[in-house]
Amino acid sequence: MKIIPVPAFEDNYIWLICEGRHAAAVDPGDAEPVLDYIGHHGLRLVAILNTHHHGDHTGGNEDLLKHAAVPVYGPRHENIPGLTHPVGTGDTVQLPELSTDFSVLDVPGHTSGHIAYYGANSLFCGDTLFACGCGKLFEGTPAQMAASLQKLAALPDETKVYCAHEYTLTNIAFAKTVEPANVALLQREVRDHQAREQGRPTLPSTIALEKATNPFLRCDLPAVIEAASRYAGHALNDPVSVFAALRKWKK
């Protein structure tokens, strides 16, 4: 199995999960780059997986369905174009053409019904967990998002993280204001700057790397608590309030 990043818009990645001549598209906000890639490489689309309802993740669904009548998986509590298989925590997405199954996780916060897909040592998390960051809270609460991030942080350390945007360098810059002495973070900055200078994605990340460098997964650590408390102007004494302060600070 190969996982291919297909760039879209200014900073989106549409992920293609490929095996042999088959491919599933994760969060296809635009059909054209997907059709270009699968056409050029002689692939057949077998499924669409959506993590949430935002147009830059679902806008290509209907045009892709004109090309191939495939199942569309997505959160059961959101309006997803072309949805055929509404799913949530406890469900499994079986992709027989790819010899791959994905467990579905409810991860509300960015949107109220946001989900993620986990399988084959890979996590497709949409706009919940970013490389060195997390999504904005458009519909959920800080408590919901903090719980969702901890659910993802509990996955095996070697899990590869395939989020949907190339926000890494901006996120690292913010993380350095929170933990300027974090050696793992400073090393990550060098590596990811080199990747972008060479035209390569900074993704996938890993759960281990996120736990070492992502302030939104480190809200129980003294240095992060201290930085968030300084920003808030008063002492913060629980991870949710620390997370809420960080998310407000990040803007």
MIDOSE-1310 file (N, C-alpha, C; in nm, 2 decimals, decimal comma, always signed):
residues 251
mkii	+0,08/-0,12/+0,00/+0,00/+0,00/+0,00/+0,09/+0,12/+0,00; +0,05/+0,22/-0,08/+0,12/+0,35/-0,09/+0,02/+0,46/-0,06; +0,07/+0,57/+0,01/-0,01/+0,68/+0,04/+0,05/+0,80/-0,03; -0,03/+0,86/-0,12/+0,03/+0,97/-0,21/-0,04/+1,10/-0,17
pvpa	+0,04/+1,21/-0,15/-0,02/+1,34/-0,13/-0,04/+1,41/-0,27; -0,17/+1,45/-0,28/-0,21/+1,52/-0,40/-0,24/+1,67/-0,36; -0,15/+1,76/-0,39/-0,17/+1,90/-0,35/-0,30/+1,96/-0,41; -0,37/+2,04/-0,34/-0,49/+2,11/-0,39/-0,50/+2,25/-0,32
fedn	-0,56/+2,34/-0,39/-0,58/+2,48/-0,35/-0,44/+2,53/-0,31; -0,43/+2,61/-0,20/-0,30/+2,67/-0,16/-0,22/+2,58/-0,07; -0,29/+2,50/+0,02/-0,21/+2,43/+0,12/-0,28/+2,30/+0,16; -0,38/+2,25/+0,08/-0,44/+2,12/+0,11/-0,36/+2,01/+0,06
yiwl	-0,38/+1,89/+0,13/-0,34/+1,76/+0,07/-0,46/+1,67/+0,06; -0,49/+1,62/-0,06/-0,58/+1,51/-0,07/-0,49/+1,38/-0,07; -0,52/+1,29/+0,02/-0,44/+1,17/+0,03/-0,51/+1,06/-0,05; -0,43/+1,00/-0,14/-0,47/+0,88/-0,21/-0,40/+0,75/-0,15
iceg	-0,49/+0,66/-0,11/-0,44/+0,53/-0,05/-0,45/+0,44/-0,17; -0,33/+0,39/-0,21/-0,32/+0,31/-0,34/-0,26/+0,17/-0,31; -0,32/+0,08/-0,38/-0,26/-0,06/-0,38/-0,29/-0,12/-0,52; -0,19/-0,16/-0,59/-0,21/-0,21/-0,72/-0,26/-0,10/-0,81
rhaa	-0,37/-0,13/-0,88/-0,43/-0,03/-0,97/-0,56/+0,04/-0,90; -0,57/+0,03/-0,77/-0,69/+0,08/-0,70/-0,64/+0,20/-0,61; -0,74/+0,29/-0,59/-0,71/+0,41/-0,50/-0,83/+0,46/-0,43; -0,82/+0,49/-0,31/-0,92/+0,56/-0,23/-0,88/+0,70/-0,20
avdp	-0,97/+0,80/-0,22/-0,93/+0,94/-0,19/-0,98/+0,99/-0,06; -0,90/+1,05/+0,02/-0,93/+1,10/+0,15/-0,94/+1,25/+0,14; -1,06/+1,30/+0,17/-1,09/+1,45/+0,18/-1,06/+1,52/+0,04; -1,13/+1,47/-0,06/-1,10/+1,53/-0,19/-1,18/+1,67/-0,21
gdae	-1,12/+1,78/-0,17/-1,18/+1,90/-0,18/-1,20/+1,95/-0,33; -1,12/+1,89/-0,42/-1,12/+1,93/-0,56/-1,10/+1,80/-0,64; -1,19/+1,77/-0,74/-1,18/+1,65/-0,81/-1,07/+1,65/-0,91; -1,04/+1,77/-0,97/-0,95/+1,77/-1,09/-0,81/+1,71/-1,06
pvld	-0,74/+1,75/-0,95/-0,61/+1,69/-0,92/-0,62/+1,54/-0,90; -0,73/+1,49/-0,84/-0,74/+1,35/-0,82/-0,76/+1,28/-0,95; -0,84/+1,33/-1,04/-0,87/+1,27/-1,17/-0,74/+1,27/-1,25; -0,67/+1,39/-1,24/-0,54/+1,40/-1,32/-0,44/+1,29/-1,27
yigh	-0,43/+1,27/-1,14/-0,33/+1,17/-1,09/-0,37/+1,03/-1,13; -0,50/+0,99/-1,10/-0,54/+0,85/-1,13/-0,54/+0,82/-1,28; -0,57/+0,93/-1,36/-0,57/+0,91/-1,50/-0,42/+0,89/-1,55; -0,33/+0,97/-1,50/-0,19/+0,96/-1,54/-0,13/+0,83/-1,50
hglr	-0,17/+0,77/-1,38/-0,11/+0,65/-1,33/-0,19/+0,53/-1,35; -0,30/+0,54/-1,43/-0,38/+0,42/-1,46/-0,45/+0,36/-1,35; -0,50/+0,44/-1,25/-0,56/+0,39/-1,13/-0,71/+0,39/-1,14; -0,78/+0,31/-1,06/-0,93/+0,32/-1,06/-0,97/+0,36/-0,92
lvai	-1,05/+0,46/-0,91/-1,10/+0,51/-0,78/-1,20/+0,40/-0,72; -1,19/+0,37/-0,60/-1,27/+0,26/-0,54/-1,35/+0,32/-0,42; -1,31/+0,43/-0,36/-1,39/+0,49/-0,24/-1,34/+0,63/-0,22; -1,43/+0,70/-0,15/-1,40/+0,84/-0,10/-1,42/+0,83/+0,05
lnth	-1,32/+0,89/+0,13/-1,33/+0,90/+0,27/-1,33/+1,04/+0,31; -1,43/+1,09/+0,38/-1,44/+1,23/+0,42/-1,43/+1,23/+0,58; -1,35/+1,33/+0,63/-1,34/+1,35/+0,77/-1,44/+1,45/+0,83; -1,48/+1,55/+0,75/-1,58/+1,65/+0,80/-1,63/+1,72/+0,68
hhgd	-1,73/+1,81/+0,70/-1,81/+1,86/+0,59/-1,76/+1,98/+0,52; -1,65/+2,04/+0,56/-1,60/+2,17/+0,50/-1,57/+2,14/+0,35; -1,60/+2,25/+0,27/-1,59/+2,24/+0,13/-1,45/+2,20/+0,07; -1,35/+2,25/+0,14/-1,21/+2,21/+0,10/-1,18/+2,07/+0,12
htgg	-1,27/+1,99/+0,18/-1,25/+1,85/+0,20/-1,35/+1,76/+0,13; -1,46/+1,83/+0,09/-1,57/+1,75/+0,02/-1,61/+1,80/-0,11; -1,55/+1,92/-0,15/-1,60/+1,98/-0,28/-1,58/+1,91/-0,40; -1,49/+1,80/-0,40/-1,47/+1,72/-0,52/-1,56/+1,60/-0,53
nedl	-1,63/+1,57/-0,42/-1,71/+1,44/-0,42/-1,80/+1,42/-0,54; -1,88/+1,52/-0,57/-1,98/+1,50/-0,67/-1,92/+1,48/-0,81; -1,82/+1,55/-0,84/-1,75/+1,54/-0,97/-1,68/+1,40/-0,98; -1,62/+1,36/-0,87/-1,56/+1,23/-0,87/-1,66/+1,12/-0,89
lkha	-1,78/+1,14/-0,83/-1,89/+1,03/-0,85/-1,94/+1,03/-0,99; -1,93/+1,14/-1,06/-1,96/+1,13/-1,20/-1,86/+1,05/-1,28; -1,74/+1,04/-1,23/-1,64/+0,96/-1,29/-1,65/+0,81/-1,25; -1,68/+0,79/-1,13/-1,69/+0,65/-1,08/-1,79/+0,64/-0,97
avpv	-1,89/+0,55/-0,97/-1,99/+0,54/-0,87/-1,93/+0,45/-0,76; -1,87/+0,52/-0,66/-1,80/+0,45/-0,55/-1,86/+0,49/-0,42; -1,84/+0,41/-0,31/-1,90/+0,44/-0,18/-1,83/+0,56/-0,13; -1,91/+0,64/-0,06/-1,86/+0,77/+0,01/-1,88/+0,75/+0,16
ygpr	-1,77/+0,75/+0,23/-1,78/+0,74/+0,38/-1,76/+0,87/+0,44; -1,83/+0,90/+0,55/-1,82/+1,03/+0,62/-1,89/+1,03/+0,75; -1,88/+1,14/+0,82/-1,94/+1,14/+0,96/-2,09/+1,14/+0,95; -2,15/+1,05/+1,03/-2,29/+1,03/+1,03/-2,37/+1,15/+1,07
heni	-2,31/+1,25/+1,14/-2,38/+1,36/+1,19/-2,35/+1,49/+1,11; -2,30/+1,48/+0,99/-2,27/+1,60/+0,91/-2,32/+1,58/+0,77; -2,34/+1,69/+0,70/-2,40/+1,68/+0,56/-2,28/+1,67/+0,46; -2,26/+1,55/+0,41/-2,15/+1,52/+0,32/-2,20/+1,50/+0,18
pglt	-2,16/+1,57/+0,08/-2,21/+1,54/-0,06/-2,19/+1,40/-0,10; -2,29/+1,34/-0,15/-2,28/+1,20/-0,20/-2,27/+1,09/-0,10; -2,28/+1,12/+0,03/-2,26/+1,03/+0,14/-2,34/+0,90/+0,12; -2,28/+0,78/+0,12/-2,35/+0,66/+0,11/-2,33/+0,57/+0,24
hpvg	-2,22/+0,60/+0,31/-2,19/+0,52/+0,43/-2,16/+0,61/+0,55; -2,26/+0,65/+0,62/-2,24/+0,74/+0,74/-2,17/+0,65/+0,85; -2,07/+0,70/+0,91/-1,99/+0,62/+1,01/-1,95/+0,70/+1,13; -1,92/+0,63/+1,24/-1,87/+0,70/+1,36/-1,79/+0,60/+1,44
tgdt	-1,76/+0,64/+1,56/-1,68/+0,55/+1,65/-1,74/+0,41/+1,66; -1,66/+0,31/+1,65/-1,71/+0,17/+1,65/-1,73/+0,11/+1,52; -1,73/+0,19/+1,41/-1,75/+0,14/+1,28/-1,61/+0,11/+1,22; -1,62/+0,02/+1,12/-1,50/-0,01/+1,04/-1,52/+0,01/+0,89
vqlp	-1,43/+0,08/+0,83/-1,44/+0,09/+0,68/-1,35/-0,01/+0,62; -1,42/-0,10/+0,54/-1,35/-0,21/+0,48/-1,33/-0,18/+0,33; -1,20/-0,18/+0,29/-1,17/-0,15/+0,15/-1,10/-0,27/+0,09; -1,18/-0,36/+0,04/-1,13/-0,49/+0,00/-1,03/-0,48/-0,12
elst	-1,05/-0,38/-0,20/-0,96/-0,37/-0,32/-0,82/-0,33/-0,27; -0,81/-0,27/-0,15/-0,69/-0,22/-0,10/-0,64/-0,31/+0,01; -0,71/-0,42/+0,04/-0,67/-0,51/+0,15/-0,65/-0,44/+0,28; -0,74/-0,34/+0,31/-0,71/-0,25/+0,42/-0,85/-0,22/+0,49
dfsv	-0,85/-0,22/+0,62/-0,96/-0,18/+0,70/-0,92/-0,06/+0,79; -1,01/+0,03/+0,81/-0,99/+0,15/+0,89/-1,09/+0,16/+1,00; -1,05/+0,17/+1,13/-1,14/+0,20/+1,24/-1,17/+0,35/+1,23; -1,30/+0,38/+1,27/-1,34/+0,52/+1,27/-1,34/+0,57/+1,41
ldvp	-1,29/+0,69/+1,43/-1,29/+0,76/+1,56/-1,36/+0,89/+1,55; -1,45/+0,91/+1,65/-1,52/+1,04/+1,66/-1,42/+1,14/+1,73; -1,39/+1,25/+1,66/-1,30/+1,35/+1,71/-1,36/+1,49/+1,69; -1,47/+1,52/+1,76/-1,53/+1,65/+1,75/-1,44/+1,76/+1,80
ghts	-1,47/+1,88/+1,75/-1,39/+2,00/+1,80/-1,38/+2,10/+1,69; -1,31/+2,06/+1,58/-1,30/+2,15/+1,46/-1,44/+2,17/+1,40; -1,51/+2,05/+1,38/-1,66/+2,05/+1,35/-1,72/+1,96/+1,45; -1,85/+1,97/+1,46/-1,92/+1,89/+1,57/-1,92/+1,74/+1,54
ghia	-1,91/+1,70/+1,41/-1,92/+1,56/+1,38/-1,79/+1,50/+1,32; -1,68/+1,57/+1,33/-1,55/+1,53/+1,27/-1,51/+1,39/+1,31; -1,46/+1,32/+1,22/-1,41/+1,18/+1,24/-1,27/+1,17/+1,19; -1,21/+1,06/+1,23/-1,08/+1,02/+1,18/-1,08/+0,87/+1,14
yyga	-0,98/+0,83/+1,06/-0,97/+0,70/+1,01/-0,84/+0,64/+1,05; -0,83/+0,53/+1,12/-0,71/+0,47/+1,17/-0,70/+0,33/+1,12; -0,59/+0,30/+1,06/-0,56/+0,16/+1,01/-0,43/+0,15/+0,94; -0,37/+0,03/+0,92/-0,25/+0,01/+0,85/-0,14/+0,11/+0,90
nslf	-0,14/+0,13/+1,03/-0,04/+0,21/+1,10/-0,05/+0,36/+1,05; -0,17/+0,40/+1,01/-0,18/+0,53/+0,95/-0,31/+0,60/+1,01; -0,30/+0,73/+1,03/-0,41/+0,81/+1,08/-0,45/+0,92/+0,98; -0,57/+0,92/+0,93/-0,62/+1,03/+0,85/-0,71/+1,11/+0,94
cgdt	-0,66/+1,23/+0,98/-0,73/+1,31/+1,08/-0,78/+1,44/+1,04; -0,79/+1,47/+0,91/-0,85/+1,59/+0,86/-0,79/+1,71/+0,92; -0,88/+1,79/+0,99/-0,83/+1,92/+1,05/-0,84/+1,91/+1,20; -0,83/+1,79/+1,26/-0,83/+1,78/+1,41/-0,69/+1,80/+1,46
lfac	-0,60/+1,71/+1,42/-0,46/+1,71/+1,46/-0,38/+1,75/+1,34; -0,30/+1,86/+1,35/-0,21/+1,90/+1,25/-0,06/+1,87/+1,29; +0,03/+1,87/+1,20/+0,17/+1,86/+1,23/+0,21/+1,98/+1,32; +0,23/+1,96/+1,44/+0,27/+2,06/+1,54/+0,16/+2,16/+1,57
gcgk	+0,04/+2,12/+1,55/-0,08/+2,21/+1,58/-0,21/+2,13/+1,58; -0,32/+2,21/+1,58/-0,45/+2,15/+1,57/-0,54/+2,25/+1,51; -0,66/+2,20/+1,47/-0,76/+2,28/+1,40/-0,82/+2,38/+1,49; -0,88/+2,48/+1,42/-0,96/+2,58/+1,49/-1,09/+2,52/+1,54
lfeg	-1,15/+2,58/+1,64/-1,28/+2,53/+1,70/-1,39/+2,61/+1,64; -1,44/+2,56/+1,52/-1,55/+2,63/+1,45/-1,68/+2,59/+1,51; -1,69/+2,46/+1,56/-1,82/+2,42/+1,61/-1,82/+2,35/+1,75; -1,70/+2,30/+1,79/-1,69/+2,23/+1,91/-1,64/+2,32/+2,02
tpaq	-1,62/+2,26/+2,14/-1,57/+2,33/+2,26/-1,42/+2,29/+2,29; -1,35/+2,37/+2,37/-1,22/+2,33/+2,40/-1,21/+2,19/+2,47; -1,31/+2,16/+2,55/-1,31/+2,03/+2,62/-1,32/+1,92/+2,52; -1,41/+1,94/+2,42/-1,42/+1,84/+2,31/-1,30/+1,82/+2,23
maas	-1,24/+1,93/+2,19/-1,11/+1,92/+2,11/-1,00/+1,86/+2,19; -0,98/+1,90/+2,32/-0,88/+1,85/+2,40/-0,89/+1,70/+2,41; -1,02/+1,65/+2,43/-1,04/+1,51/+2,45/-1,01/+1,43/+2,32; -1,05/+1,49/+2,20/-1,03/+1,43/+2,07/-0,88/+1,42/+2,05
lqkl	-0,80/+1,52/+2,08/-0,66/+1,51/+2,06/-0,59/+1,41/+2,15; -0,64/+1,40/+2,27/-0,59/+1,29/+2,36/-0,62/+1,15/+2,31; -0,74/+1,14/+2,25/-0,77/+1,01/+2,19/-0,67/+0,97/+2,08; -0,63/+1,07/+2,00/-0,54/+1,05/+1,89/-0,40/+1,02/+1,95
aalp	-0,36/+1,10/+2,06/-0,23/+1,08/+2,12/-0,21/+0,94/+2,18; -0,33/+0,88/+2,21/-0,32/+0,74/+2,27/-0,29/+0,63/+2,17; -0,29/+0,67/+2,04/-0,26/+0,57/+1,94/-0,11/+0,53/+1,95; -0,07/+0,42/+1,89/+0,07/+0,38/+1,90/+0,17/+0,49/+1,84
detk	+0,28/+0,50/+1,91/+0,38/+0,61/+1,88/+0,42/+0,61/+1,73; +0,42/+0,49/+1,67/+0,47/+0,48/+1,53/+0,37/+0,51/+1,43; +0,24/+0,54/+1,47/+0,14/+0,57/+1,38/+0,17/+0,70/+1,30; +0,16/+0,68/+1,17/+0,19/+0,79/+1,08/+0,06/+0,89/+1,07
vyca	+0,09/+1,01/+1,08/-0,02/+1,11/+1,08/-0,03/+1,19/+0,95; -0,15/+1,16/+0,89/-0,17/+1,23/+0,76/-0,28/+1,33/+0,78; -0,25/+1,45/+0,81/-0,35/+1,56/+0,82/-0,36/+1,63/+0,68; -0,45/+1,72/+0,68/-0,50/+1,77/+0,54/-0,44/+1,90/+0,50
heyt	-0,35/+1,96/+0,57/-0,30/+2,09/+0,53/-0,15/+2,10/+0,56; -0,08/+2,17/+0,48/+0,07/+2,20/+0,50/+0,08/+2,33/+0,58; +0,05/+2,31/+0,71/+0,06/+2,43/+0,80/+0,19/+2,41/+0,89; +0,27/+2,32/+0,87/+0,37/+2,28/+0,97/+0,46/+2,39/+1,01
ltni	+0,52/+2,47/+0,92/+0,62/+2,57/+0,96/+0,56/+2,68/+1,04; +0,44/+2,72/+1,01/+0,36/+2,82/+1,09/+0,34/+2,77/+1,22; +0,30/+2,64/+1,23/+0,27/+2,58/+1,36/+0,39/+2,57/+1,45; +0,50/+2,53/+1,38/+0,63/+2,53/+1,46/+0,67/+2,66/+1,51
afak	+0,65/+2,77/+1,44/+0,68/+2,90/+1,49/+0,60/+2,93/+1,61; +0,47/+2,90/+1,61/+0,39/+2,92/+1,73/+0,44/+2,83/+1,85; +0,47/+2,70/+1,82/+0,51/+2,61/+1,92/+0,64/+2,66/+1,99; +0,73/+2,73/+1,91/+0,85/+2,78/+1,97/+0,82/+2,90/+2,07
tvep	+0,71/+2,97/+2,05/+0,68/+3,07/+2,15/+0,63/+3,01/+2,28; +0,58/+2,89/+2,27/+0,53/+2,82/+2,39/+0,65/+2,75/+2,46; +0,73/+2,68/+2,38/+0,84/+2,60/+2,44/+0,97/+2,63/+2,36; +1,03/+2,75/+2,38/+1,15/+2,79/+2,31/+1,27/+2,70/+2,34
anva	+1,27/+2,62/+2,45/+1,38/+2,54/+2,48/+1,36/+2,39/+2,45; +1,25/+2,36/+2,38/+1,22/+2,22/+2,34/+1,32/+2,18/+2,23; +1,41/+2,09/+2,27/+1,52/+2,05/+2,17/+1,46/+1,97/+2,05; +1,36/+1,88/+2,08/+1,30/+1,81/+1,98/+1,23/+1,90/+1,88
llqr	+1,17/+2,00/+1,93/+1,10/+2,10/+1,84/+1,20/+2,18/+1,75; +1,31/+2,22/+1,81/+1,41/+2,29/+1,73/+1,47/+2,20/+1,62; +1,49/+2,07/+1,65/+1,54/+1,98/+1,56/+1,44/+1,96/+1,45; +1,31/+1,95/+1,49/+1,21/+1,93/+1,39/+1,20/+2,05/+1,29
evrd	+1,22/+2,17/+1,35/+1,22/+2,29/+1,26/+1,32/+2,29/+1,15; +1,44/+2,24/+1,18/+1,55/+2,23/+1,08/+1,50/+2,13/+0,97; +1,46/+2,01/+1,02/+1,42/+1,91/+0,92/+1,31/+1,96/+0,83; +1,20/+2,02/+0,89/+1,09/+2,05/+0,81/+1,11/+2,17/+0,72
hqar	+1,20/+2,27/+0,76/+1,24/+2,37/+0,67/+1,31/+2,32/+0,55; +1,40/+2,22/+0,57/+1,47/+2,16/+0,46/+1,38/+2,09/+0,37; +1,28/+2,02/+0,42/+1,18/+1,95/+0,34/+1,11/+2,05/+0,25; +1,06/+2,16/+0,30/+0,99/+2,26/+0,22/+1,08/+2,33/+0,12
eqgr	+1,20/+2,35/+0,16/+1,30/+2,41/+0,06/+1,32/+2,32/-0,05; +1,31/+2,19/-0,03/+1,33/+2,09/-0,14/+1,20/+2,05/-0,21; +1,10/+2,12/-0,17/+0,97/+2,10/-0,24/+0,90/+1,97/-0,19; +0,94/+1,92/-0,07/+0,87/+1,80/-0,02/+0,77/+1,84/+0,09
ptlp	+0,67/+1,76/+0,11/+0,58/+1,78/+0,22/+0,65/+1,75/+0,35; +0,60/+1,81/+0,45/+0,65/+1,78/+0,59/+0,58/+1,66/+0,65; +0,48/+1,61/+0,58/+0,40/+1,50/+0,62/+0,44/+1,37/+0,55; +0,41/+1,25/+0,61/+0,34/+1,24/+0,74/+0,43/+1,27/+0,86
stia	+0,37/+1,30/+0,96/+0,43/+1,31/+1,09/+0,41/+1,17/+1,16; +0,44/+1,17/+1,29/+0,41/+1,05/+1,37/+0,35/+1,09/+1,50; +0,28/+1,00/+1,57/+0,22/+1,03/+1,70/+0,34/+1,06/+1,80; +0,44/+0,99/+1,79/+0,56/+1,01/+1,88/+0,61/+1,15/+1,86
leka	+0,63/+1,20/+1,74/+0,68/+1,33/+1,71/+0,59/+1,44/+1,76; +0,46/+1,41/+1,74/+0,36/+1,51/+1,79/+0,36/+1,52/+1,94; +0,37/+1,41/+2,01/+0,38/+1,42/+2,15/+0,50/+1,49/+2,20; +0,61/+1,48/+2,12/+0,73/+1,55/+2,17/+0,74/+1,70/+2,13
tnpf	+0,66/+1,74/+2,04/+0,68/+1,88/+1,99/+0,55/+1,96/+1,98; +0,43/+1,90/+1,98/+0,31/+1,97/+1,95/+0,25/+2,02/+2,09; +0,25/+2,15/+2,11/+0,20/+2,20/+2,24/+0,06/+2,16/+2,27; -0,02/+2,14/+2,18/-0,16/+2,11/+2,20/-0,18/+1,96/+2,26
lrcd	-0,07/+1,88/+2,25/-0,07/+1,75/+2,31/+0,01/+1,75/+2,43; +0,06/+1,86/+2,48/+0,15/+1,87/+2,59/+0,10/+1,96/+2,70; -0,04/+1,97/+2,71/-0,10/+2,07/+2,80/-0,09/+2,03/+2,95; -0,03/+1,91/+2,98/-0,01/+1,87/+3,12/+0,14/+1,89/+3,17
lpav	+0,22/+1,95/+3,08/+0,36/+1,97/+3,11/+0,39/+2,11/+3,17; +0,48/+2,12/+3,27/+0,50/+2,24/+3,34/+0,54/+2,36/+3,24; +0,63/+2,34/+3,15/+0,66/+2,45/+3,06/+0,55/+2,50/+2,98; +0,46/+2,41/+2,93/+0,34/+2,46/+2,85/+0,24/+2,52/+2,95
ieaa	+0,22/+2,47/+3,06/+0,13/+2,53/+3,16/+0,17/+2,67/+3,19; +0,30/+2,69/+3,22/+0,36/+2,82/+3,25/+0,34/+2,92/+3,14; +0,37/+2,88/+3,02/+0,35/+2,97/+2,90/+0,21/+3,01/+2,88; +0,12/+2,91/+2,89/-0,03/+2,94/+2,87/-0,08/+3,03/+2,98
srya	-0,03/+3,01/+3,11/-0,07/+3,09/+3,22/-0,02/+3,23/+3,20; +0,10/+3,25/+3,15/+0,15/+3,39/+3,12/+0,06/+3,46/+3,02; +0,02/+3,38/+2,92/-0,07/+3,44/+2,81/-0,20/+3,48/+2,87; -0,26/+3,39/+2,95/-0,39/+3,41/+3,01/-0,39/+3,52/+3,12
ghal	-0,27/+3,54/+3,18/-0,27/+3,64/+3,28/-0,30/+3,59/+3,42; -0,32/+3,46/+3,43/-0,35/+3,40/+3,56/-0,31/+3,26/+3,56; -0,30/+3,19/+3,67/-0,26/+3,05/+3,68/-0,37/+2,96/+3,62; -0,32/+2,87/+3,54/-0,41/+2,77/+3,49/-0,37/+2,63/+3,55
ndpv	-0,47/+2,56/+3,59/-0,44/+2,44/+3,67/-0,50/+2,31/+3,61; -0,55/+2,31/+3,49/-0,60/+2,19/+3,43/-0,58/+2,19/+3,28; -0,56/+2,07/+3,22/-0,52/+2,06/+3,08/-0,62/+2,13/+2,99; -0,75/+2,13/+3,02/-0,85/+2,19/+2,93/-0,83/+2,34/+2,92
svfa	-0,81/+2,40/+3,04/-0,80/+2,54/+3,04/-0,67/+2,58/+2,98; -0,56/+2,50/+2,99/-0,44/+2,53/+2,92/-0,46/+2,52/+2,77; -0,53/+2,41/+2,73/-0,55/+2,40/+2,58/-0,63/+2,52/+2,53; -0,74/+2,56/+2,60/-0,82/+2,67/+2,56/-0,74/+2,80/+2,54
alrk	-0,64/+2,82/+2,64/-0,56/+2,94/+2,63/-0,47/+2,93/+2,51; -0,41/+2,81/+2,49/-0,32/+2,79/+2,37/-0,39/+2,82/+2,24; -0,52/+2,76/+2,23/-0,59/+2,77/+2,11/-0,63/+2,92/+2,08; -0,66/+2,99/+2,19/-0,69/+3,14/+2,17/-0,57/+3,21/+2,13
wkk	-0,46/+3,18/+2,19/-0,33/+3,24/+2,16/-0,29/+3,22/+2,02; -0,30/+3,10/+1,97/-0,26/+3,07/+1,83/-0,34/+3,15/+1,73; -0,46/+3,18/+1,75/-0,55/+3,25/+1,66/-0,57/+3,17/+1,53
